[in-house]
Structures are given as C-alpha cells and as structure tokens.
C-alpha cells in the first residue's frame, strides 16, 4: 500500500486573523511595483523597479512575489486591486509550469 501525502494548502481565501496585512499595487507608467504594511505602528514600504518588458500584470505579480518571499515565516494577508493577481495567486501552488510567450512571467512563477 502506497502512502499518500496530503499537503497543507498555503493559500486560503479567508483572512488570517494573526496575519500581517500587505497592500500591493503597481504602475505601468512609472514601471514600479510596491508593497505597504504596518509594522509595530509604523508604515513601511518597498518600491520595486520593473524590468524591460514588464506589463502591468507582471508588475502587480512582482509586488506579491516580493511580499511572499520577504515574509516566509510570517502569515500574511495580501490586499491587491489586480483581478489578474487575485485570480492567479490561489492557483500557483497546484500549477504545472510550462513555457510561456512572456519570459518575464515565467521568471516570476519560478
């Protein structure tokens, strides 16, 4: 008999009560993405310069990727105004990766 591992989901649709709230946004004209959060009563921010070839969607995703990477040991709630990000992030953990026409998008998923 084979063992079947059941992986605990890393993404959920309901807010985490003890999670840090991180707001993400991006601007195509300035080619920047950003994150804002409150740490010990002080607002913190991180601006991320985009790369050549970034679209608004890849910039929005860049902000979320930065937030996830920089809070690996902390539960976080991500607030985004991007329908693209809100739709794709919950599906990433179960996705199979394949070649994409947009190399920048491929980089963000890895």
C-alpha distances in whole Angstrom, upper triangle without the diagonal:
4,7,9,13,16,19,22,25,28,30,31,34,36,38,37,39,39,39,42,43,44,46,46,48,50,53,53,57,57,53,52,49,49,47,49,48,49,49,51,53,54,53,51,51,50,51,49,51,50,50,51,50,48,48,49,45,44,46,45,41,43,44,40,39,41,41,37,37,40,38,35,35,37,35,38,39,40,43,44,47,45,43,41,40,39,37,35,34,32,30,30,27,25,27,27,30,32,36,38,42,43,42,43,40,37,38,38,34,34
4,6,10,13,16,19,22,24,27,28,31,33,35,34,37,37,36,39,40,41,43,42,45,46,49,50,53,53,50,48,45,45,44,46,44,46,46,48,50,51,50,48,48,46,47,46,48,46,46,48,46,44,45,45,41,40,43,41,38,39,40,37,35,37,37,33,34,36,35,31,32,33,32,35,36,37,40,41,43,41,40,38,36,36,34,32,31,28,27,26,23,21,24,23,26,29,32,35,38,39,38,39,36,34,35,34,31,30
4,6,10,13,16,19,21,24,25,29,30,32,30,33,33,33,35,37,37,40,40,42,44,47,48,51,51,48,46,43,43,41,42,41,43,42,44,47,47,46,45,44,43,45,43,45,44,44,46,44,43,43,43,39,38,40,39,35,37,38,34,32,35,34,30,31,33,32,28,28,30,29,31,33,34,37,38,41,39,38,36,34,33,32,30,29,26,25,24,21,20,22,22,25,28,32,34,38,38,37,37,35,32,33,32,29,28
4,6,10,13,15,18,21,22,25,27,29,28,30,30,30,33,34,35,37,36,39,41,44,44,48,48,45,43,40,40,38,40,38,40,40,42,44,45,44,42,42,41,42,40,43,41,41,43,42,40,40,40,36,35,37,36,32,34,35,31,30,32,31,28,28,31,29,26,26,28,26,29,30,31,34,35,37,36,34,33,31,30,28,27,25,23,21,21,18,16,19,19,23,25,29,31,35,35,35,35,32,30,31,30,26,26
4,6,9,12,15,18,19,23,24,26,24,27,27,26,29,31,31,33,33,36,38,41,42,45,45,42,40,37,36,35,36,35,37,36,38,41,41,40,39,38,37,39,37,40,38,39,41,39,37,38,37,34,33,35,33,29,31,31,28,26,29,28,24,25,27,26,22,22,24,23,25,26,28,31,32,35,33,32,30,28,27,26,24,23,20,19,19,15,14,17,18,21,24,28,30,34,34,33,33,30,28,28,27,24,23
4,6,9,12,15,16,19,20,22,21,24,24,24,26,28,28,31,31,33,35,39,40,43,43,40,38,35,34,32,34,32,34,34,36,38,39,38,36,36,35,37,36,38,37,38,40,38,36,36,35,32,31,33,31,27,29,29,26,25,27,26,22,24,26,24,21,21,22,20,22,23,25,28,29,32,30,29,28,26,25,24,22,20,17,17,17,13,13,16,18,21,24,28,29,33,33,32,32,29,27,28,26,23,23
4,6,9,12,13,17,18,20,19,22,22,21,23,25,25,27,27,30,32,35,36,40,39,37,35,31,31,29,30,29,31,30,33,35,35,34,33,33,31,33,32,34,33,34,37,35,33,33,32,29,28,29,27,24,26,26,22,21,23,22,19,20,22,20,17,18,19,17,19,20,22,25,26,29,28,27,25,23,22,21,19,17,15,14,14,10,11,14,16,19,22,26,27,30,30,29,29,26,24,25,23,20,19
4,6,9,10,14,15,16,15,18,18,17,20,21,22,25,25,28,30,34,35,39,38,35,33,30,29,26,28,26,28,27,29,32,32,31,30,30,29,31,31,33,33,34,36,35,32,32,31,28,27,28,26,23,24,24,21,20,22,20,17,18,21,18,15,15,16,14,16,17,19,22,24,27,26,25,24,21,20,20,19,16,13,14,14,11,12,15,18,20,24,27,28,31,30,30,29,26,25,25,23,20,20
4,6,7,11,12,14,13,17,17,16,18,19,20,22,22,25,27,31,32,35,35,32,30,27,26,24,25,24,26,26,28,30,31,29,28,28,27,29,28,31,30,31,33,32,29,29,28,24,24,25,23,20,22,21,18,17,20,18,15,17,19,17,15,15,15,13,14,15,16,19,20,23,22,21,20,18,16,16,15,12,10,11,11,8,9,13,16,18,22,25,25,29,28,27,26,23,22,23,20,17,18
4,7,10,12,13,12,15,15,13,15,16,16,19,19,22,24,28,29,33,32,29,27,23,22,20,22,20,22,23,25,27,27,26,24,24,23,25,24,27,27,28,31,30,27,26,25,22,21,22,20,17,18,18,14,14,16,14,11,13,15,13,11,12,12,10,11,12,13,16,18,21,20,20,19,16,15,15,14,11,9,11,10,8,10,13,16,18,21,24,24,27,26,25,24,21,21,20,18,15,16
4,7,9,10,10,14,15,12,14,14,15,16,17,19,22,25,27,30,30,28,25,22,21,19,20,19,21,22,25,26,27,25,24,23,23,24,23,26,25,27,30,28,25,24,23,20,20,20,18,15,17,17,13,13,16,14,11,14,16,14,13,14,13,10,10,10,10,13,15,18,17,16,16,13,11,12,11,8,6,9,9,8,10,13,16,18,21,24,24,26,25,25,23,20,20,20,17,15,17
4,6,8,9,12,14,12,14,14,15,17,17,20,23,26,28,32,31,29,27,23,22,20,21,20,21,23,25,26,27,25,25,24,24,26,26,29,28,30,32,31,27,26,24,21,22,22,19,17,20,19,15,16,18,16,14,17,19,16,16,16,15,11,11,9,11,13,15,17,17,16,17,14,11,12,13,10,7,10,12,11,13,16,19,21,24,27,26,29,27,28,26,23,23,24,20,18,20
4,7,9,12,15,13,15,14,15,16,17,19,22,25,27,31,31,29,27,23,22,20,20,19,21,23,25,26,27,25,25,24,24,26,26,29,28,30,32,31,27,26,23,20,22,22,19,17,20,19,15,17,20,17,16,19,20,18,18,19,17,13,12,10,10,11,13,15,15,14,15,13,10,11,12,11,8,11,14,14,15,17,21,23,26,28,27,29,28,29,27,23,24,25,22,20,22
4,7,9,12,11,14,13,15,16,18,20,24,27,29,32,32,31,28,24,23,20,20,19,20,21,23,24,25,24,24,24,25,27,27,30,30,32,35,33,30,28,26,23,24,24,21,20,22,20,17,19,21,18,17,20,21,18,19,19,16,12,11,9,11,12,14,16,17,17,18,16,13,14,16,14,12,15,17,17,18,21,24,26,29,32,30,33,31,32,29,26,28,28,24,23,25
4,6,9,8,10,9,12,13,16,19,22,26,28,31,31,29,27,23,21,18,17,15,16,18,20,20,21,20,21,21,22,24,25,29,29,31,34,33,29,28,25,23,24,24,20,19,21,19,16,18,19,16,15,19,19,16,17,17,14,10,9,6,9,10,13,16,17,17,19,16,14,16,17,15,13,17,18,18,20,22,26,27,30,33,31,34,31,32,29,27,28,28,24,23,25
4,6,5,8,9,12,15,17,20,24,27,30,33,32,31,28,24,22,18,18,15,16,16,18,19,21,20,20,21,22,25,26,29,29,32,35,34,31,30,27,25,26,25,22,21,22,19,16,18,19,15,14,18,17,14,15,14,11,7,7,6,10,12,16,19,20,20,22,18,16,19,19,16,15,18,19,18,21,23,27,28,31,33,33,35,33,33,30,28,29,28,24,24,25
4,6,9,10,13,16,19,22,26,29,32,35,34,33,30,26,23,20,18,15,15,16,16,17,19,19,20,22,23,26,28,31,32,35,38,37,34,33,30,28,29,28,24,24,25,22,19,21,21,18,17,20,19,16,17,15,12,9,9,9,13,14,18,21,23,23,25,22,19,22,23,20,18,22,23,22,24,27,30,32,35,37,36,39,36,36,33,31,32,31,28,27,29
4,7,9,13,16,19,22,26,29,32,35,33,32,29,25,22,19,17,14,13,13,14,15,17,18,18,20,22,25,26,30,31,34,37,37,33,33,30,28,28,27,24,23,24,21,19,20,20,16,16,18,17,13,15,13,9,7,8,9,13,15,19,22,24,25,26,22,21,23,24,20,19,23,23,22,25,27,31,32,35,37,36,39,36,36,33,31,32,31,27,27,28
4,6,9,12,15,19,22,26,29,31,30,29,25,22,19,15,14,11,11,12,13,15,16,16,16,17,18,21,23,26,27,30,33,33,29,29,27,25,25,23,21,20,20,17,15,17,16,13,12,15,14,10,12,11,7,5,4,6,9,12,15,19,20,22,22,19,18,20,21,17,17,20,20,19,22,25,28,29,32,34,33,35,32,32,29,27,28,27,23,23,24
4,6,10,13,16,20,23,26,29,27,26,22,19,16,12,11,8,8,8,11,12,13,12,12,13,15,18,20,23,25,28,31,31,27,27,25,23,23,21,19,18,18,15,13,15,14,10,11,14,12,9,12,11,7,6,5,6,8,11,14,17,19,21,22,18,18,21,21,17,18,21,21,20,24,26,29,29,32,33,32,34,31,31,28,26,27,26,22,23,24
4,7,10,13,17,20,24,26,24,24,20,17,14,10,9,6,7,10,12,12,13,11,11,12,14,17,18,22,23,26,29,29,25,25,22,21,21,19,16,17,17,13,12,15,14,10,12,15,13,11,14,14,11,9,6,5,6,7,11,14,16,18,19,16,15,19,19,16,17,20,20,21,24,25,28,28,31,33,31,33,30,30,27,25,27,25,22,22,24
4,6,10,13,17,20,22,21,20,16,13,10,6,6,5,8,10,14,14,13,10,10,9,11,13,15,18,19,22,26,25,22,21,19,18,18,16,13,13,13,10,9,12,11,7,10,12,11,10,13,14,11,10,7,6,5,6,9,12,14,16,17,14,14,17,17,15,16,19,19,20,23,24,27,26,29,30,28,30,27,27,23,22,24,22,19,20,21
4,7,11,14,17,19,18,17,14,11,8,6,5,6,10,13,16,15,14,11,11,9,11,12,14,17,18,21,24,24,20,19,16,16,16,14,11,12,13,9,9,12,12,9,12,15,14,13,16,18,15,14,10,8,6,5,6,9,11,14,15,12,12,16,17,15,17,20,19,21,24,24,27,27,29,30,28,29,25,26,22,21,23,22,19,20,22
4,7,11,14,16,15,14,11,8,6,5,7,9,13,15,19,19,17,13,12,10,10,10,11,14,14,17,20,20,16,15,12,12,12,10,7,9,9,6,7,10,10,8,11,14,13,14,17,19,17,16,12,11,7,6,5,8,9,12,13,10,11,15,15,13,16,18,18,20,23,23,25,24,26,27,24,25,22,22,19,17,20,19,15,17,20
4,7,10,13,12,11,9,6,5,7,9,12,16,18,22,21,19,15,14,11,11,10,10,12,12,16,18,18,14,13,10,10,11,8,6,9,9,7,9,12,12,11,14,16,16,17,20,22,20,19,16,14,11,9,6,7,8,12,12,10,12,15,15,14,18,20,19,22,24,24,26,25,26,26,24,24,21,21,18,17,20,19,16,18,21
4,7,9,9,8,6,4,6,9,12,15,19,21,25,24,22,18,16,13,11,9,9,10,9,13,15,14,11,10,7,8,9,6,5,9,9,7,10,13,12,13,16,17,18,19,22,25,23,22,19,17,14,12,10,9,9,13,12,11,14,16,16,16,19,21,20,23,25,24,26,25,26,25,22,22,18,19,16,15,19,18,15,18,20
4,6,6,6,6,6,9,12,14,18,21,24,28,26,24,20,19,15,14,11,11,10,9,13,14,14,11,9,7,10,11,8,8,12,12,11,14,16,16,17,20,21,21,23,25,28,27,26,23,21,17,16,13,12,11,15,14,14,17,19,19,19,23,24,23,26,28,27,29,27,27,26,23,22,19,20,16,17,20,19,17,20,23
4,6,5,7,9,12,15,18,21,25,27,31,30,27,24,22,18,16,13,12,11,9,11,11,11,8,7,5,9,10,7,9,12,12,13,16,17,17,19,21,22,23,25,27,30,29,29,25,24,20,19,15,14,13,15,14,15,18,19,19,20,24,24,23,27,29,27,28,26,26,24,21,20,16,18,15,15,19,18,17,20,22
4,5,8,11,14,17,19,23,26,29,32,31,28,25,23,19,18,14,14,12,10,12,12,12,11,10,9,13,13,11,13,16,15,16,19,20,20,22,24,25,25,28,30,33,32,31,28,27,23,21,18,17,16,19,18,19,22,23,23,24,27,28,27,30,32,30,32,29,29,27,24,22,19,20,18,19,22,21,20,23,26
4,5,9,11,15,17,21,24,26,30,29,26,22,20,16,15,11,11,9,9,11,12,13,11,11,10,14,14,11,13,16,14,14,18,19,18,20,23,23,23,26,28,31,30,30,27,26,22,21,18,17,17,20,19,19,22,24,24,24,27,28,27,30,33,31,32,30,30,28,25,24,20,21,17,19,22,21,19,23,25
4,7,10,14,17,21,24,26,30,29,26,22,20,16,14,10,9,6,5,8,9,10,8,8,8,11,10,7,10,13,11,12,15,16,15,18,20,21,21,24,26,29,28,28,25,24,21,20,17,17,15,19,17,17,20,22,21,21,25,26,24,27,29,27,29,26,26,24,21,20,17,17,14,15,18,17,16,19,21
4,7,10,13,17,20,22,26,25,22,19,16,13,10,7,6,5,5,9,11,12,9,10,9,11,10,7,9,11,9,9,13,14,13,14,17,18,18,20,23,26,25,25,22,21,18,17,15,15,14,18,17,16,19,21,20,20,23,24,23,25,28,27,28,26,27,25,22,22,18,18,15,16,19,17,15,18,20
4,7,11,14,18,20,23,23,20,17,14,11,8,6,5,7,7,11,13,14,10,11,9,10,9,5,6,9,7,5,9,11,10,11,14,15,15,17,19,22,21,21,18,17,14,14,12,12,12,15,15,13,16,18,17,16,20,21,20,22,25,24,26,24,25,24,22,22,18,18,14,15,18,16,13,16,18
4,7,10,14,16,20,19,17,13,11,7,5,4,6,9,10,14,17,18,14,14,12,13,12,9,8,10,9,6,9,11,9,9,13,14,13,15,18,20,19,19,16,15,12,12,11,12,13,16,16,14,16,19,18,17,20,22,21,23,26,25,27,26,27,27,25,25,21,21,17,17,20,18,15,18,20
4,7,10,13,16,16,14,10,8,6,5,7,9,12,13,17,20,21,17,17,15,15,14,11,10,11,10,6,8,10,8,7,11,12,11,12,15,17,15,16,12,12,9,10,10,12,13,17,17,14,15,19,18,16,19,21,20,22,25,25,27,26,28,28,26,27,24,23,20,19,21,19,16,18,20
4,7,10,13,13,10,7,6,4,7,9,12,15,17,20,24,24,21,21,18,18,18,15,13,15,14,10,11,14,11,9,13,15,13,13,17,18,15,15,12,12,10,10,11,13,15,19,19,16,17,21,21,18,21,24,23,24,28,28,30,29,32,32,30,31,27,27,23,23,25,23,20,22,24
4,6,10,10,8,6,5,7,9,12,15,18,20,24,27,27,24,24,21,21,21,18,16,17,16,12,12,15,13,10,13,15,12,12,15,16,13,13,10,10,10,10,12,15,17,20,21,18,18,22,22,19,21,24,23,24,28,28,31,31,33,34,32,33,30,30,26,25,27,25,22,23,25
4,7,6,5,4,6,9,12,15,18,21,24,27,30,31,28,28,25,25,24,22,20,21,20,16,16,18,16,13,16,17,14,13,17,17,14,14,12,12,13,13,16,18,21,24,25,22,21,25,25,22,24,27,26,27,30,31,34,34,37,37,36,37,34,33,30,29,31,29,25,27,28
4,5,5,6,7,10,13,16,19,23,25,28,32,33,29,30,27,27,26,24,22,22,21,18,18,19,16,14,16,17,13,12,16,15,12,13,12,14,15,16,19,22,24,26,27,24,24,27,27,24,25,28,27,27,31,32,35,35,37,38,37,38,35,34,31,30,32,29,26,27,28
4,6,8,10,13,16,20,23,26,29,32,36,37,33,34,31,31,30,28,26,26,25,21,21,23,20,17,19,20,17,15,18,17,14,16,15,16,18,19,22,25,27,30,31,27,27,31,31,27,28,32,31,30,34,36,38,38,41,42,41,42,39,38,35,34,35,33,30,31,32
4,7,9,13,16,20,23,26,29,32,36,37,33,33,30,31,30,27,25,26,25,22,22,24,21,19,21,22,19,18,21,20,17,18,16,17,18,18,21,24,26,29,30,27,27,31,31,28,29,33,32,32,36,37,40,39,42,43,41,43,39,39,35,35,36,34,31,32,33
4,6,10,13,17,20,23,26,29,33,34,31,31,28,29,28,25,24,25,23,20,20,22,19,17,20,21,17,17,21,20,17,19,17,17,18,18,20,23,25,28,29,26,26,30,30,27,29,32,31,32,35,36,39,38,41,41,40,41,37,37,33,33,34,32,29,31,32
4,7,10,13,17,20,23,26,29,30,27,27,25,25,25,22,20,21,20,16,18,20,17,15,18,19,16,16,20,20,17,18,15,16,15,15,17,19,22,25,26,23,23,27,27,25,27,30,29,30,33,34,37,36,38,39,37,38,34,34,30,29,32,29,26,28,29
4,7,10,13,17,20,23,26,28,24,25,23,23,22,19,18,19,17,14,15,17,14,12,15,16,13,14,17,18,16,17,15,15,15,15,17,19,21,24,25,22,23,26,26,23,25,28,27,28,31,32,34,33,36,36,34,35,31,31,27,27,29,26,23,25,26
4,7,10,13,16,19,23,24,21,21,19,20,19,16,15,16,14,11,13,15,12,11,14,15,12,14,17,19,17,18,15,16,14,14,15,17,18,22,22,19,21,24,24,21,24,27,25,26,30,30,32,31,33,33,31,32,28,27,24,24,26,23,20,23,24
4,6,10,13,16,19,21,18,19,17,18,16,13,13,14,12,9,11,12,9,9,13,13,11,13,16,18,17,18,16,16,14,15,15,17,18,21,21,18,20,23,22,20,23,25,23,25,28,28,30,28,30,30,28,29,25,24,20,21,23,20,17,20,21
4,7,9,13,16,18,15,16,15,16,14,11,12,13,10,8,12,13,10,11,15,15,13,16,19,21,20,21,18,19,16,16,15,17,17,21,20,18,20,23,22,20,24,25,24,25,29,28,30,28,29,29,26,27,23,22,18,19,21,19,17,20,21
4,6,10,13,15,12,14,13,14,12,9,10,11,8,7,11,11,9,11,14,13,13,16,18,21,21,22,19,19,16,17,16,17,17,20,19,17,19,22,20,19,23,24,22,24,27,26,27,25,26,25,23,23,19,18,15,16,18,15,14,17,18
4,7,10,12,10,12,12,14,12,9,12,13,10,10,14,13,12,14,17,16,16,20,22,25,24,25,23,23,20,20,18,19,18,21,20,18,21,23,22,21,25,26,23,26,29,27,28,25,26,25,22,22,18,17,14,15,18,15,14,18,19
4,7,9,6,9,10,11,9,6,10,11,8,10,13,13,12,15,17,17,18,21,22,26,25,26,23,23,20,20,18,18,17,19,17,16,20,21,20,19,23,24,21,24,27,25,26,23,23,21,19,18,15,14,10,12,15,13,12,16,17
4,6,6,9,11,13,10,9,12,13,10,13,16,15,14,18,19,18,20,23,24,28,28,28,26,26,23,23,20,21,19,21,19,18,22,23,21,21,24,24,22,25,27,24,25,22,22,19,17,16,13,11,8,11,13,11,12,15,16
4,6,9,12,13,11,11,15,15,13,16,19,18,18,21,23,22,23,26,27,31,31,32,29,29,25,26,23,23,20,23,20,20,24,24,22,23,27,26,24,27,29,26,26,23,22,19,17,15,12,11,9,12,14,13,14,17,18
4,6,10,11,9,10,13,14,13,16,18,17,18,21,22,22,24,27,28,31,31,31,29,28,25,25,22,21,19,20,17,18,22,22,20,21,24,24,22,25,26,24,24,20,19,17,14,12,8,9,7,10,12,12,13,16,17
4,7,8,6,6,10,10,9,12,15,14,15,18,19,19,21,24,25,28,28,28,25,25,21,21,18,18,15,17,14,14,18,19,17,18,22,21,19,23,24,22,22,19,19,17,14,13,9,10,7,8,12,11,11,14,16
4,5,5,6,9,10,10,13,15,15,16,19,20,21,22,25,26,29,29,28,25,24,20,20,16,15,12,14,12,13,16,16,15,17,20,20,19,22,24,21,22,20,19,18,14,13,10,11,9,9,13,13,12,15,17
4,6,5,6,9,10,11,13,14,16,17,19,20,21,23,25,28,27,26,23,21,18,16,13,12,9,11,10,11,14,15,14,15,19,19,19,22,24,22,23,21,21,20,17,16,13,15,12,11,15,15,13,16,19
4,5,5,6,9,10,11,12,14,16,17,18,20,22,23,26,25,24,21,19,16,15,12,11,8,9,7,7,11,11,11,12,15,16,15,19,20,18,20,18,18,18,14,14,11,13,11,9,12,13,11,13,16
4,5,5,6,9,10,10,12,14,15,16,18,20,21,24,24,23,21,20,16,16,13,14,11,12,9,9,13,13,11,12,16,16,14,18,20,17,19,16,17,16,13,13,10,10,7,6,10,10,8,10,13
4,5,5,7,9,10,11,13,14,15,17,19,20,24,23,22,19,19,15,15,12,12,10,13,11,10,14,15,14,14,17,18,17,20,22,20,22,20,20,19,17,16,13,13,10,10,13,12,10,13,15
4,5,5,7,9,10,11,13,15,16,17,19,22,21,20,17,15,12,11,8,9,7,10,8,7,10,12,11,11,15,16,15,18,20,19,21,20,21,20,18,18,15,16,12,11,14,14,11,13,16
4,5,5,6,9,10,11,12,14,16,17,20,19,18,16,15,11,12,10,11,9,11,8,6,10,11,9,8,12,13,12,15,17,16,18,16,18,18,15,16,13,14,11,9,11,11,7,9,12
4,5,5,6,9,10,10,12,14,16,19,19,19,16,16,13,14,12,14,12,14,12,10,13,15,13,12,15,16,14,16,19,18,19,17,19,19,17,18,14,14,10,9,12,10,7,10,12
4,6,5,6,9,10,11,12,15,18,17,16,13,13,10,11,9,12,11,14,13,10,12,15,14,12,15,17,15,17,21,20,22,20,22,22,20,21,18,17,14,13,15,14,10,13,15
4,5,5,6,9,10,11,12,15,14,14,11,10,7,9,8,11,11,13,12,8,10,13,11,9,12,14,12,14,17,17,19,18,21,21,20,21,18,18,15,13,15,14,10,11,13
4,5,5,6,9,10,11,14,14,14,12,13,11,13,12,15,14,16,14,10,13,14,12,9,13,14,11,13,16,16,18,16,19,19,18,20,17,16,13,11,13,11,7,9,10
4,5,5,6,9,10,14,13,14,12,13,11,13,13,16,15,18,16,13,15,18,16,13,16,18,15,16,20,19,21,20,22,22,21,23,19,18,15,14,15,13,10,12,13
4,6,5,6,9,12,10,11,8,10,8,11,12,15,15,17,17,13,14,17,15,12,15,17,15,16,20,20,22,21,24,25,23,25,22,21,18,17,18,16,13,14,15
4,6,5,6,9,9,9,8,10,9,12,13,17,16,18,17,13,14,16,14,11,13,15,12,13,16,17,19,19,22,23,22,25,22,21,18,16,17,15,12,12,13
4,6,6,9,10,12,11,13,13,16,16,20,19,21,19,16,17,19,17,14,16,17,14,14,18,18,20,19,22,23,22,25,22,20,17,16,17,14,11,12,12
4,6,9,9,11,10,13,13,16,17,20,20,23,21,18,19,21,20,16,18,20,18,18,21,22,24,23,26,26,26,28,25,23,20,19,20,17,15,16,15
4,6,5,7,7,11,11,15,17,20,20,22,22,18,19,21,19,16,17,19,17,17,21,22,24,24,27,28,27,30,27,25,22,21,22,19,17,17,17
4,6,8,9,12,13,17,19,22,22,24,23,19,19,21,19,16,17,18,16,15,18,20,22,22,25,27,27,29,27,25,23,21,21,19,16,16,16
4,7,9,13,15,18,21,25,25,26,25,22,22,24,22,18,19,21,19,17,21,23,25,25,28,30,30,33,30,29,26,25,25,23,20,20,19
4,6,10,12,16,18,22,23,24,24,20,20,22,21,17,18,20,19,18,21,23,26,26,30,31,31,33,31,30,27,25,26,24,21,21,21
4,7,10,13,16,20,21,22,22,18,17,20,19,15,15,18,17,16,19,22,25,25,29,31,30,33,30,29,27,25,25,24,21,20,21
4,6,10,13,16,17,19,19,15,15,17,17,13,14,17,16,16,19,21,24,25,28,30,29,31,28,28,25,23,24,23,19,19,20
4,7,10,13,15,16,17,13,12,15,15,12,12,16,16,16,19,21,24,25,28,30,28,30,28,28,25,23,24,23,19,19,21
4,6,10,11,13,14,10,9,13,13,10,11,15,15,16,19,20,23,23,26,27,25,27,25,25,22,20,21,21,17,17,19
4,7,9,11,13,10,9,13,14,12,13,17,17,18,21,22,25,25,28,29,26,28,25,26,23,20,23,22,19,19,22
4,5,8,10,7,7,11,12,11,13,16,16,18,21,21,24,24,26,26,24,25,22,23,20,18,21,20,17,18,21
4,6,9,8,8,11,13,13,15,17,18,21,23,23,26,25,27,27,24,25,22,24,21,19,22,22,19,20,23
4,5,5,6,9,10,11,13,15,16,19,21,20,22,22,23,23,21,21,19,20,18,15,19,19,16,17,20
4,6,5,6,9,10,12,13,15,18,19,18,21,21,22,23,20,21,19,21,19,16,19,20,17,17,21
4,6,5,6,8,11,11,12,16,17,15,18,17,19,19,16,17,15,17,15,12,15,17,14,14,18
4,5,5,6,9,10,10,14,15,14,17,17,19,19,17,18,16,17,15,12,15,15,12,12,16
4,6,6,7,10,11,14,15,15,18,19,21,22,20,21,19,21,19,16,18,19,15,15,18
4,6,7,8,10,13,13,13,16,17,18,20,18,19,18,20,18,15,17,18,15,14,18
4,6,5,6,10,11,10,13,13,15,16,15,17,15,17,15,12,13,15,12,10,14
4,5,5,8,10,10,13,14,16,18,17,19,17,18,16,13,14,15,11,10,13
4,6,7,9,10,13,15,18,20,19,22,20,21,20,16,17,18,15,13,15
4,6,6,6,10,12,14,17,16,19,18,19,18,15,15,17,14,11,14
4,6,5,8,9,12,15,15,18,17,17,16,12,12,13,11,8,10
4,6,9,10,14,17,17,21,20,20,19,16,15,15,13,10,11
4,7,10,13,16,17,21,20,20,20,17,16,17,15,12,13
4,6,9,13,13,17,17,17,17,14,12,15,13,10,11
4,7,10,12,16,16,16,17,14,12,14,14,10,11
4,7,9,13,13,12,14,11,8,11,11,8,9
4,6,10,11,11,13,11,8,12,13,10,11
4,7,9,8,11,10,7,11,13,11,12
4,5,6,9,7,6,10,11,10,12
4,6,9,8,8,12,13,13,15
4,6,5,7,9,10,11,13
4,5,5,6,9,10,11
4,5,5,7,9,10
4,5,5,7,9
4,6,5,7
4,5,5
4,5
4
